[in-house]
Amino acid sequence: MVEKPLIKTVVSPLLLLLLAAGGVAAADLEPLPAANQEAPAATEKDAPAEVPAGTVPDEEQPADVTPPATTEQPPAVGTEPPPAVEVPPAQPQIEGVPLPEDERQVEVLEQKGGSLGYNFVFGEGYRGRAMEYGFLESSRSGGLFYRHMEKDTNLELDGFYLNENDYHADLLMDYKGDYRLHLRTESLYHNLDREILFSPSFTTGRTDARTPATYTAVQDPVANYGVSVVQDRADFRYRLHNFPLHVNLGYWRYVKEGTIQQRFADTAFEGATNTIYAQRRAVDQQVQEGHVGLDSHLGPVDLVYDFKVRYFEDRLPTPVQTYEPRNHFNGAADFAGGARQHNENPDSSFFSHTVKLHTSLAGGLVGSGSYSFEQRENLSELSDTSGARHMKSYLQNAAGDLVYTPTREYTFAVKYRRQEIDHNKRGPFSNSAFADPVVVAKTPSESTRDLVTGTVSYRPTLHLALVGEYRGDFLRRNNVTDLPSETTWGLPESTSTHTGSLSAYYRPVKGLRTSATYSYASTDHPAYGASFEQRHEAKLLATYTVNNRWGLTSHAILRRDQNDEVRKYLVNYPFEPLSFSLAPLTSRSTNSENANIGAWWVPFRGLTLGATYSYLHQEVEQGILFTGVRIGSEAASQFSSRSHVYGVNVSYALSEKSDLAVAAQQIRSAAAFTPTDTTFSLTSSTDGIKEISQQNTVISSLSARGEYRFTSALSTTLEYTWNDYNELKSAYQNYNGTVHTIVAGLAAKW
């Protein structure tokens, strides 16, 4: 639980600003007294009946004044039409042509309301997975809204408070479209797991001596972990009234506060004592971002410029732990140990410049282009390490699009993207904890990426469209070699991926929509083990609706990935100097199928029934190194996961004053990592790995909501939610739990 002062938790600083601004604006927008509003109407009422108000008969009107059009009333049945009255001829007003902006008459609209209630939260067991996002404490709740809309000014204020870590508020103000202000604040709470470390302690070999080394886990006390995430945003736009130019200003703040379980290790292949720690760590982090932008319509093109600056700050000190001293595997002193900082979240800064240019979005030929420059800087404050602070990375992005539509049937599009990542020259790293303080570090790989996309769209009829696309992705790297070393990365110098796809969109009959897409991708030099060499993917979609009475929706995605060039590197003996060799190439295959189907039915007015089913499956097969980076320590392995998701929902309008809604969902998922039965030595094998990793989980939820409206301005609601997390495997049953939530409220509007 995160404790905060009341004024900070109930309303953030930006929420206070929202409420204050809304109150001031509402006061400024009070309607005129009735007497003042009736005066112009009375003046026109006293004018002669035969002459439109505001005109003088038999007198020529100024050229720039158009008399209001009179309204003709047909004569009553059986009566003579009245004699014509001579009036100056007026130009007839063309129907559908709007009046000038300054002459528009808009009725003032004002709405306001609010709600008060209470949020009851209770449950059993560990409740963090049953309700992963949500504060697990009961609290008062309430909301408010205010809307005032008139000819030149609009004001909207909306907010809801569920608890100190779950709320949102919005303020939107607009004056003639020339000034627009948007303020928003929102908060969400995320419950985090507390992992259970191994027990009891165990021993194994070490490289610097023949005596065994001991591995021990230090578990943190039982506690509930979680963080609240608050986002505040302010955006202001100014438009020059008589010139097509906008000035945009913005501010964004992201704050994360709470506690987490920090897991870290004091372990090495050398030394007699090794420890795995789990400790409570407080979190107080903030990201602030500001941007300034201009956009203008300059004849045939529009120009946009945006400058953005961002700063990340960890407002708590880096944790410190006492570490064991370590020797080199040859017995020489290597690491001094003692109190050392660990798991730093370094401060950082970022800024960017972006320029965009595009032609009119209407017409047969549309072009656009953009360029951006970004800089990211590390602001590490480690006390025993030098060389990391002020390290910088530079990103340059360029893009260009061209779309040509010669006829209704054809559309051609070409898109180009380019990204360059550069790192400034890095100085030497040093750490005072080591006997040799100079640390050899690999220089980051710099890369250039080009992406080219060509699309052709053909619509032979209004009911059929065909789209073909080619996508080429070309990546080049430096500071890479075939085999990794202490200073280079074991990656290919270039990787090219070619993708082709064909899509069809067809509406054969009224109410039926279908689409199908097939794509094939090929990569010449896959960079990583999880990369694909070949990929086949198919997407299918169909929806059918009959007279708004019932409907069906189905969707499926099938994907097959294959990589026969998975590279693994083995460490050569002796370990000094460090060198690697390439292991025999292995393969990796990934198959996934995701599908869902839904149906809804309205048997009679006021009642809606719905049901959904989803199936998700993934299977990965590849060889894994288990006992070391050497030949003979590999075993073929399979990871599989499968989920079934069932859902039903019912909504029913009991009467004009009351509604009911019920929804239920259950997720049944199973996953396991299964290596083949392999024995590596007398003391090591793959036995028991599947049983340790296997999970079988059932997640269920039920919600019911009822609303009763006493009058058009007063109503009450009652909502109940039940969430249950049930892990069937005994190793993970510590996370089982149930959460019940009841929210009762009374709302009014006027």
PyMOL commands that set and color helices and strands:
alter all, ss='L'
color gray80, all
select helices_A, chain A and resi 6-10+13-28+34-45+101-103+689-693+730-735
alter helices_A, ss='H'
color red, helices_A
select strands_A, chain A and resi 109-125+139-149+153-163+166-175+179-192+202-204+213-218+225-239+245-266+273-298+301-314+320-323+326-327+333-335+338-341+347-359+365-379+385-386+392-404+410-423+429-431+438-439+447-461+464-477+480-481+489-490+494-506+512-523+534-546+550-566+569-571+580-582+586-604+607-625+634-653+658-675+695-709+714-727+737-749
alter strands_A, ss='S'
color yellow, strands_A
deselect
rebuild
show_as cartoon
